[in-house]
Every structure is written in C-alpha cells, then in structure tokens.
Amino acid sequence: AGTDEGAVEDDALPAAATYLPLPNTRLPGNDLYLIELDAPNWMLCRQACTEDERCGAWTYRKPNAGSGPICLIKSRAGLPVPDTCCRSGVKQ
C-alpha cells in the first residue's frame, strides 16, 4: 500500500554531473558511440553522458539533409572546433 510502481528512490539516481557548455562547437574524435535521437534536443546528449561513467564529453549534431539529430558520446573532449551544426559539453 502506498508504493508507486516504477518510482525511483532519490539515492538511486546518478549524481548530477556538471558540464562546461560549448555552444556552436563540435568535438571531433574520441567517440565511444553514437545515439540516433528521436527528438532534436541536445539535453538528451547531456543526460546520456551523465548516465555513462565512461563519458567525458558529448557533441549533439542538429538534424540536417543527411540525417536526423544525433548524439556522440565521447571518452574525452579533444580539441573543440567552432561549428554551428553542433553543441557540445565537457564533463567537469
């Protein structure tokens, strides 16, 4: 009685990671994997990185003529490249 199906206890959530935001920047290389997103939302990349302890940085690429929005989860940041296609974050 009084239990919520599917509820998550607060202490089970991963600690919130903080990120250095890099708007209009992509981080080439160091890819762990790519995620094809259902919605054009860079916050999905940040969340995926937060949930993966191997992730040190991420790059979100906006949808374009060739593909939908994608997220590149990276082991580390590497050298940032200015590019309006993308938004990146580096785990602090």
N, CA, C and O atoms as a GROMACS GRO file, in nm:
protein
  368
    1ALA      N    1   0.085  -0.120   0.000
    1ALA     CA    2   0.000   0.000   0.000
    1ALA      C    3   0.088   0.124   0.000
    1ALA      O    4   0.184   0.133   0.077
    2GLY      N    5   0.055   0.220  -0.087
    2GLY     CA    6   0.129   0.345  -0.093
    2GLY      C    7   0.258   0.338  -0.172
    2GLY      O    8   0.335   0.435  -0.172
    3THR      N    9   0.284   0.225  -0.240
    3THR     CA   10   0.406   0.219  -0.322
    3THR      C   11   0.373   0.261  -0.464
    3THR      O   12   0.268   0.225  -0.518
    4ASP      N   13   0.463   0.336  -0.524
    4ASP     CA   14   0.446   0.382  -0.662
    4ASP      C   15   0.515   0.284  -0.756
    4ASP      O   16   0.636   0.264  -0.746
    5GLU      N   17   0.440   0.224  -0.847
    5GLU     CA   18   0.502   0.137  -0.947
    5GLU      C   19   0.599   0.220  -1.030
    5GLU      O   20   0.562   0.326  -1.081
    6GLY      N   21   0.722   0.173  -1.045
    6GLY     CA   22   0.818   0.241  -1.129
    6GLY      C   23   0.885   0.362  -1.066
    6GLY      O   24   0.966   0.428  -1.131
    7ALA      N   25   0.854   0.393  -0.942
    7ALA     CA   26   0.917   0.508  -0.877
    7ALA      C   27   1.063   0.474  -0.846
    7ALA      O   28   1.097   0.360  -0.816
    8VAL      N   29   1.148   0.575  -0.854
    8VAL     CA   30   1.290   0.556  -0.827
    8VAL      C   31   1.324   0.633  -0.700
    8VAL      O   32   1.291   0.751  -0.685
    9GLU      N   33   1.390   0.565  -0.609
    9GLU     CA   34   1.435   0.632  -0.487
    9GLU      C   35   1.540   0.736  -0.523
    9GLU      O   36   1.621   0.715  -0.613
   10ASP      N   37   1.539   0.848  -0.452
   10ASP     CA   38   1.634   0.956  -0.482
   10ASP      C   39   1.779   0.908  -0.480
   10ASP      O   40   1.859   0.950  -0.563
   11ASP      N   41   1.813   0.820  -0.386
   11ASP     CA   42   1.953   0.778  -0.374
   11ASP      C   43   1.996   0.683  -0.486
   11ASP      O   44   2.114   0.650  -0.497
   12ALA      N   45   1.902   0.638  -0.569
   12ALA     CA   46   1.936   0.550  -0.679
   12ALA      C   47   1.973   0.630  -0.806
   12ALA      O   48   2.027   0.574  -0.901
   13LEU      N   49   1.944   0.760  -0.806
   13LEU     CA   50   1.974   0.840  -0.924
   13LEU      C   51   2.123   0.871  -0.929
   13LEU      O   52   2.186   0.888  -0.825
   14PRO      N   53   2.179   0.879  -1.052
   14PRO     CA   54   2.321   0.915  -1.060
   14PRO      C   55   2.341   1.058  -1.012
   14PRO      O   56   2.252   1.142  -1.028
   15ALA      N   57   2.455   1.086  -0.954
   15ALA     CA   58   2.485   1.221  -0.912
   15ALA      C   59   2.482   1.312  -1.034
   15ALA      O   60   2.529   1.274  -1.141
   16ALA      N   61   2.428   1.430  -1.018
   16ALA     CA   62   2.420   1.522  -1.131
   16ALA      C   63   2.561   1.566  -1.170
   16ALA      O   64   2.637   1.615  -1.087
   17ALA      N   65   2.593   1.547  -1.296
   17ALA     CA   66   2.723   1.592  -1.346
   17ALA      C   67   2.709   1.738  -1.389
   17ALA      O   68   2.602   1.781  -1.430
   18THR      N   69   2.817   1.811  -1.381
   18THR     CA   70   2.816   1.947  -1.434
   18THR      C   71   2.902   1.952  -1.558
   18THR      O   72   3.001   1.879  -1.570
   19TYR      N   73   2.864   2.037  -1.652
   19TYR     CA   74   2.929   2.043  -1.782
   19TYR      C   75   2.972   2.184  -1.816
   19TYR      O   76   2.905   2.282  -1.784
   20LEU      N   77   3.087   2.192  -1.883
   20LEU     CA   78   3.128   2.316  -1.947
   20LEU      C   79   3.052   2.323  -2.078
   20LEU      O   80   3.075   2.239  -2.166
   21PRO      N   81   2.960   2.420  -2.095
   21PRO     CA   82   2.882   2.425  -2.220
   21PRO      C   83   2.965   2.483  -2.334
   21PRO      O   84   3.039   2.580  -2.316
   22LEU      N   85   2.951   2.422  -2.452
   22LEU     CA   86   3.022   2.469  -2.570
   22LEU      C   87   2.923   2.484  -2.686
   22LEU      O   88   2.916   2.398  -2.773
   23PRO      N   89   2.846   2.594  -2.686
   23PRO     CA   90   2.752   2.614  -2.797
   23PRO      C   91   2.827   2.638  -2.927
   23PRO      O   92   2.938   2.692  -2.927
   24ASN      N   93   2.766   2.596  -3.041
   24ASN     CA   94   2.826   2.613  -3.173
   24ASN      C   95   2.967   2.554  -3.181
   24ASN      O   96   3.058   2.614  -3.238
   25THR      N   97   2.982   2.436  -3.121
   25THR     CA   98   3.113   2.370  -3.116
   25THR      C   99   3.093   2.220  -3.133
   25THR      O  100   2.999   2.162  -3.078
   26ARG      N  101   3.184   2.158  -3.209
   26ARG     CA  102   3.186   2.012  -3.212
   26ARG      C  103   3.320   1.965  -3.161
   26ARG      O  104   3.421   2.036  -3.167
   27LEU      N  105   3.320   1.843  -3.109
   27LEU     CA  106   3.440   1.783  -3.054
   27LEU      C  107   3.473   1.659  -3.135
   27LEU      O  108   3.420   1.551  -3.107
   28PRO      N  109   3.560   1.671  -3.238
   28PRO     CA  110   3.591   1.554  -3.320
   28PRO      C  111   3.671   1.449  -3.245
   28PRO      O  112   3.751   1.480  -3.157
   29GLY      N  113   3.648   1.323  -3.282
   29GLY     CA  114   3.726   1.213  -3.226
   29GLY      C  115   3.682   1.169  -3.088
   29GLY      O  116   3.589   1.226  -3.029
   30ASN      N  117   3.749   1.068  -3.036
   30ASN     CA  118   3.726   1.013  -2.903
   30ASN      C  119   3.585   0.957  -2.882
   30ASN      O  120   3.537   0.952  -2.769
   31ASP      N  121   3.517   0.916  -2.992
   31ASP     CA  122   3.380   0.868  -2.980
   31ASP      C  123   3.374   0.731  -2.914
   31ASP      O  124   3.448   0.640  -2.952
   32LEU      N  125   3.287   0.718  -2.816
   32LEU     CA  126   3.255   0.587  -2.758
   32LEU      C  127   3.143   0.523  -2.840
   32LEU      O  128   3.151   0.406  -2.876
   33TYR      N  129   3.039   0.601  -2.869
   33TYR     CA  130   2.927   0.554  -2.950
   33TYR      C  131   2.841   0.670  -2.994
   33TYR      O  132   2.855   0.783  -2.946
   34LEU      N  133   2.750   0.640  -3.087
   34LEU     CA  134   2.659   0.739  -3.144
   34LEU      C  135   2.516   0.699  -3.107
   34LEU      O  136   2.482   0.581  -3.107
   35ILE      N  137   2.435   0.797  -3.077
   35ILE     CA  138   2.293   0.774  -3.047
   35ILE      C  139   2.210   0.850  -3.150
   35ILE      O  140   2.228   0.971  -3.167
   36GLU      N  141   2.120   0.781  -3.219
   36GLU     CA  142   2.025   0.849  -3.307
   36GLU      C  143   1.907   0.891  -3.220
   36GLU      O  144   1.842   0.808  -3.158
   37LEU      N  145   1.882   1.022  -3.217
   37LEU     CA  146   1.778   1.075  -3.128
   37LEU      C  147   1.642   1.080  -3.196
   37LEU      O  148   1.632   1.096  -3.317
   38ASP      N  149   1.537   1.064  -3.115
   38ASP     CA  150   1.400   1.074  -3.165
   38ASP      C  151   1.354   1.218  -3.175
   38ASP      O  152   1.261   1.250  -3.249
   39ALA      N  153   1.420   1.307  -3.100
   39ALA     CA  154   1.381   1.448  -3.097
   39ALA      C  155   1.506   1.535  -3.100
   39ALA      O  156   1.609   1.498  -3.045
   40PRO      N  157   1.498   1.651  -3.165
   40PRO     CA  158   1.614   1.741  -3.171
   40PRO      C  159   1.631   1.815  -3.039
   40PRO      O  160   1.588   1.930  -3.025
   41ASN      N  161   1.694   1.750  -2.944
   41ASN     CA  162   1.709   1.806  -2.810
   41ASN      C  163   1.847   1.772  -2.755
   41ASN      O  164   1.873   1.657  -2.720
   42TRP      N  165   1.935   1.872  -2.748
   42TRP     CA  166   2.072   1.848  -2.702
   42TRP      C  167   2.077   1.799  -2.559
   42TRP      O  168   2.175   1.736  -2.519
   43MET      N  169   1.973   1.827  -2.479
   43MET     CA  170   1.974   1.784  -2.340
   43MET      C  171   1.971   1.632  -2.327
   43MET      O  172   2.011   1.577  -2.224
   44LEU      N  173   1.923   1.562  -2.431
   44LEU     CA  174   1.925   1.416  -2.431
   44LEU      C  175   2.069   1.366  -2.433
   44LEU      O  176   2.100   1.263  -2.372
   45CYS      N  177   2.158   1.438  -2.503
   45CYS     CA  178   2.300   1.401  -2.506
   45CYS      C  179   2.362   1.420  -2.368
   45CYS      O  180   2.434   1.334  -2.318
   46ARG      N  181   2.333   1.533  -2.308
   46ARG     CA  182   2.388   1.561  -2.176
   46ARG      C  183   2.343   1.454  -2.076
   46ARG      O  184   2.423   1.407  -1.994
   47GLN      N  185   2.217   1.414  -2.085
   47GLN     CA  186   2.164   1.312  -1.994
   47GLN      C  187   2.233   1.178  -2.018
   47GLN      O  188   2.269   1.109  -1.922
   48ALA      N  189   2.252   1.140  -2.145
   48ALA     CA  190   2.318   1.013  -2.177
   48ALA      C  191   2.460   1.012  -2.123
   48ALA      O  192   2.507   0.910  -2.073
   49CYS      N  193   2.529   1.125  -2.133
   49CYS     CA  194   2.666   1.134  -2.083
   49CYS      C  195   2.668   1.122  -1.930
   49CYS      O  196   2.754   1.054  -1.873
   50THR      N  197   2.572   1.188  -1.866
   50THR     CA  198   2.564   1.182  -1.720
   50THR      C  199   2.547   1.038  -1.672
   50THR      O  200   2.601   1.000  -1.569
   51GLU      N  201   2.471   0.959  -1.748
   51GLU     CA  202   2.439   0.822  -1.708
   51GLU      C  203   2.548   0.721  -1.741
   51GLU      O  204   2.540   0.605  -1.702
   52ASP      N  205   2.653   0.764  -1.815
   52ASP     CA  206   2.761   0.674  -1.853
   52ASP      C  207   2.892   0.722  -1.791
   52ASP      O  208   2.944   0.828  -1.828
   53GLU      N  209   2.944   0.645  -1.697
   53GLU     CA  210   3.066   0.688  -1.627
   53GLU      C  211   3.186   0.699  -1.719
   53GLU      O  212   3.283   0.768  -1.686
   54ARG      N  213   3.183   0.631  -1.835
   54ARG     CA  214   3.294   0.640  -1.930
   54ARG      C  215   3.293   0.772  -2.006
   54ARG      O  216   3.395   0.811  -2.064
   55CYS      N  217   3.180   0.840  -2.007
   55CYS     CA  218   3.163   0.960  -2.087
   55CYS      C  219   3.234   1.079  -2.024
   55CYS      O  220   3.212   1.111  -1.907
   56GLY      N  221   3.320   1.145  -2.103
   56GLY     CA  222   3.388   1.265  -2.058
   56GLY      C  223   3.340   1.390  -2.130
   56GLY      O  224   3.366   1.503  -2.088
   57ALA      N  225   3.268   1.370  -2.241
   57ALA     CA  226   3.217   1.482  -2.320
   57ALA      C  227   3.113   1.430  -2.420
   57ALA      O  228   3.102   1.310  -2.443
   58TRP      N  229   3.038   1.523  -2.477
   58TRP     CA  230   2.939   1.485  -2.578
   58TRP      C  231   2.929   1.595  -2.682
   58TRP      O  232   2.961   1.711  -2.657
   59THR      N  233   2.884   1.555  -2.801
   59THR     CA  234   2.851   1.651  -2.907
   59THR      C  235   2.713   1.615  -2.961
   59THR      O  236   2.687   1.500  -2.997
   60TYR      N  237   2.626   1.714  -2.966
   60TYR     CA  238   2.493   1.700  -3.026
   60TYR      C  239   2.500   1.764  -3.164
   60TYR      O  240   2.543   1.878  -3.178
   61ARG      N  241   2.457   1.690  -3.268
   61ARG     CA  242   2.450   1.745  -3.403
   61ARG      C  243   2.305   1.762  -3.443
   61ARG      O  244   2.226   1.668  -3.438
   62LYS      N  245   2.271   1.883  -3.483
   62LYS     CA  246   2.135   1.914  -3.526
   62LYS      C  247   2.099   1.831  -3.649
   62LYS      O  248   2.187   1.786  -3.723
   63PRO      N  249   1.968   1.809  -3.672
   63PRO     CA  250   1.927   1.738  -3.793
   63PRO      C  251   1.975   1.814  -3.917
   63PRO      O  252   1.980   1.937  -3.917
   64ASN      N  253   2.010   1.740  -4.022
   64ASN     CA  254   2.049   1.803  -4.148
   64ASN      C  255   1.991   1.721  -4.263
   64ASN      O  256   1.915   1.626  -4.240
   65ALA      N  257   2.026   1.757  -4.386
   65ALA     CA  258   1.970   1.688  -4.502
   65ALA      C  259   2.004   1.539  -4.503
   65ALA      O  260   1.929   1.458  -4.557
   66GLY      N  261   2.117   1.503  -4.442
   66GLY     CA  262   2.161   1.364  -4.446
   66GLY      C  263   2.113   1.276  -4.333
   66GLY      O  264   2.107   1.154  -4.348
   67SER      N  265   2.077   1.336  -4.219
   67SER     CA  266   2.037   1.254  -4.106
   67SER      C  267   1.958   1.335  -4.004
   67SER      O  268   1.955   1.458  -4.007
   68GLY      N  269   1.894   1.263  -3.914
   68GLY     CA  270   1.825   1.327  -3.805
   68GLY      C  271   1.925   1.371  -3.698
   68GLY      O  272   2.046   1.361  -3.719
   69PRO      N  273   1.874   1.418  -3.585
   69PRO     CA  274   1.964   1.462  -3.479
   69PRO      C  275   2.040   1.343  -3.420
   69PRO      O  276   1.984   1.236  -3.400
   70ILE      N  277   2.169   1.364  -3.394
   70ILE     CA  278   2.248   1.259  -3.333
   70ILE      C  279   2.327   1.312  -3.215
   70ILE      O  280   2.349   1.432  -3.200
   71CYS      N  281   2.369   1.219  -3.134
   71CYS     CA  282   2.447   1.248  -3.016
   71CYS      C  283   2.571   1.161  -3.021
   71CYS      O  284   2.562   1.039  -3.040
   72LEU      N  285   2.687   1.222  -3.004
   72LEU     CA  286   2.812   1.148  -2.999
   72LEU      C  287   2.864   1.151  -2.856
   72LEU      O  288   2.898   1.256  -2.803
   73ILE      N  289   2.871   1.033  -2.796
   73ILE     CA  290   2.921   1.021  -2.659
   73ILE      C  291   3.071   0.994  -2.668
   73ILE      O  292   3.114   0.904  -2.740
   74LYS      N  293   3.150   1.072  -2.595
   74LYS     CA  294   3.295   1.070  -2.611
   74LYS      C  295   3.367   1.039  -2.480
   74LYS      O  296   3.321   1.074  -2.372
   75SER      N  297   3.481   0.972  -2.492
   75SER     CA  298   3.560   0.938  -2.374
   75SER      C  299   3.623   1.064  -2.313
   75SER      O  300   3.638   1.074  -2.191
   76ARG      N  301   3.661   1.159  -2.399
   76ARG     CA  302   3.716   1.286  -2.354
   76ARG      C  303   3.691   1.390  -2.462
   76ARG      O  304   3.647   1.357  -2.572
   77ALA      N  305   3.720   1.515  -2.430
   77ALA     CA  306   3.680   1.624  -2.519
   77ALA      C  307   3.765   1.636  -2.646
   77ALA      O  308   3.709   1.650  -2.754
   78GLY      N  309   3.896   1.631  -2.635
   78GLY     CA  310   3.978   1.662  -2.752
   78GLY      C  311   3.972   1.811  -2.783
   78GLY      O  312   3.935   1.891  -2.697
   79LEU      N  313   4.010   1.849  -2.905
   79LEU     CA  314   4.016   1.990  -2.942
   79LEU      C  315   3.883   2.038  -2.998
   79LEU      O  316   3.833   1.980  -3.095
   80PRO      N  317   3.824   2.142  -2.938
   80PRO     CA  318   3.695   2.192  -2.988
   80PRO      C  319   3.711   2.262  -3.124
   80PRO      O  320   3.809   2.332  -3.148
   81VAL      N  321   3.612   2.242  -3.211
   81VAL     CA  322   3.609   2.305  -3.343
   81VAL      C  323   3.482   2.389  -3.353
   81VAL      O  324   3.372   2.336  -3.335
   82PRO      N  325   3.494   2.520  -3.382
   82PRO     CA  326   3.373   2.602  -3.398
   82PRO      C  327   3.290   2.551  -3.515
   82PRO      O  328   3.342   2.536  -3.625
   83ASP      N  329   3.161   2.525  -3.492
   83ASP     CA  330   3.074   2.473  -3.598
   83ASP      C  331   2.930   2.494  -3.554
   83ASP      O  332   2.889   2.445  -3.449
   84THR      N  333   2.851   2.565  -3.635
   84THR     CA  334   2.712   2.594  -3.599
   84THR      C  335   2.622   2.471  -3.604
   84THR      O  336   2.507   2.476  -3.562
   85CYS      N  337   2.676   2.356  -3.656
   85CYS     CA  338   2.598   2.232  -3.665
   85CYS      C  339   2.567   2.175  -3.528
   85CYS      O  340   2.473   2.098  -3.510
   86CYS      N  341   2.648   2.213  -3.431
   86CYS     CA  342   2.658   2.130  -3.312
   86CYS      C  343   2.659   2.209  -3.182
   86CYS      O  344   2.677   2.331  -3.181
   87ARG      N  345   2.641   2.136  -3.075
   87ARG     CA  346   2.657   2.190  -2.941
   87ARG      C  347   2.723   2.078  -2.861
   87ARG      O  348   2.689   1.961  -2.876
   88SER      N  349   2.819   2.115  -2.777
   88SER     CA  350   2.891   2.013  -2.702
   88SER      C  351   2.896   2.050  -2.555
   88SER      O  352   2.865   2.162  -2.514
   89GLY      N  353   2.935   1.952  -2.476
   89GLY     CA  354   2.955   1.973  -2.334
   89GLY      C  355   3.070   1.886  -2.286
   89GLY      O  356   3.089   1.774  -2.335
   90VAL      N  357   3.146   1.937  -2.190
   90VAL     CA  358   3.258   1.864  -2.133
   90VAL      C  359   3.230   1.842  -1.986
   90VAL      O  360   3.207   1.938  -1.911
   91LYS      N  361   3.231   1.716  -1.944
   91LYS     CA  362   3.203   1.683  -1.805
   91LYS      C  363   3.312   1.743  -1.716
   91LYS      O  364   3.430   1.730  -1.746
   92GLN      N  365   3.270   1.807  -1.610
   92GLN     CA  366   3.364   1.873  -1.518
   92GLN      C  367   3.397   1.783  -1.400
   92GLN      O  368   3.475   1.821  -1.313
   0.00000   0.00000   0.00000
